[in-house]
Amino acid sequence: MDKPTYYKALWHNCNKCRIHYMSEAPHLKAYLCDECWNSMPHYRMEDVAPQRPEKGPTYTGAEWKEIILYTTGNLICLAIVVYYLWFK
């Protein structure tokens, strides 16, 4: 004779009415009992259009002046770091 299958009792507290209820996956109903879950309104959206901007920000490109200033600033910072590491 086969033994009967037993289920583990999973008791939880309802977040709304604070009663005890059994559920195997309470997170699917936001830890609400069946009565509270059915009493709350449920909304469904159909035909949701993607929300994308028509045209995003664009960067036209760096000019030579910006590239030279940026590179010079980086070289000066690198020279200061090298000076402090090797000479001090």
SULQUIKA-V736631 format. One record per pair of residues at least 24 apart in sequence whose ideal C-beta (glycine too) atoms are under 10 Angstrom apart, sorted by the first residue. I is the first residue (numbers start at 1). J is the second residue. D is the distance in whole Angstrom. If there is no record, write none. Layout:
BEGIN
i: {I & I}
j: {J & J}
d: {D & D}
END
This chain:
BEGIN
i: {16}
j: {40}
d: {8}
END
